[in-house]
Amino acid sequence: MALNTEGYKAEILALITEMRERTEISDEEYADRWAQATEQYIKSATINYLSGLIAPTGAVTGTFNGTIE
């Protein structure tokens, strides 16, 4: 699945709107919810590995050939 940029943007805009409408300001909650939205966005990425890494008997070496969607 490709990154859902529009969904991420909508979530951030909803957060900003909700926090503006409150009478009590909570920077901690704002930062926490923004971080959660960002984490979910990043975790939704798909990594397509094609080739390039080798590990015959030790550490993995080579150049990663692939894409992140």
N, C-alpha and C positions, 0 to 999 in steps of 0.2 A: 504494500500500500504506500502510495506517495504521501509526502507531508501535506497535511491539511492546513495550508496557510490561511485560507478564508475562515475556517473554524477557529483557529488560534486567534486571529484578529478579532473575530466576533466575541470570543471569550474575554479578551483583554478589554475591549470596549464596554462590555457588560459590567465587568469589574469596576472600571473607572466610573461609569455612570452610577452604579450602586453606591460606591464609596462617596461620591459627590452629594448624593441625596441624604446621607446620614447626618445626624446632629453630633454624634460622637465620632471623632477621628481615631482610627487605629492604624498607624503605620505598620505595626507588626503584622496585623491581619492582611493588609494590602500586600506587603512584601511576600508573605507566606502564600497567598493565593496566586500571585503573579508567578512565583517560583513553581508552584504546582502546575499551573497552566503551561509553563515553559518546559517542565520535565515531561509532561504528557505529550507535548508537541514533538520534542526530540525523540522520545521513545516510539513515536509512530512512524519513524523513518524506516525504510527498507534498504538493507545493504545487499547489493547484487555482487557477489564475489565471482570473478571469472577465472583468474589464475594468478600465478606469480610468486607464491610463497612456498618455501620448501623447509622441511624439518627432518632430515635424514636420521640424525642421532644427537641432536642438540637443539640449540635455540632456533627459532623460526627466522629465516632470512629471505631476502628478495624484495621485490616491489609489488605492492598490492595493486592488482589490476581489477577495477570494479567501479561502481557508482553508488552514490547515496541518493535515494529518491525521497 
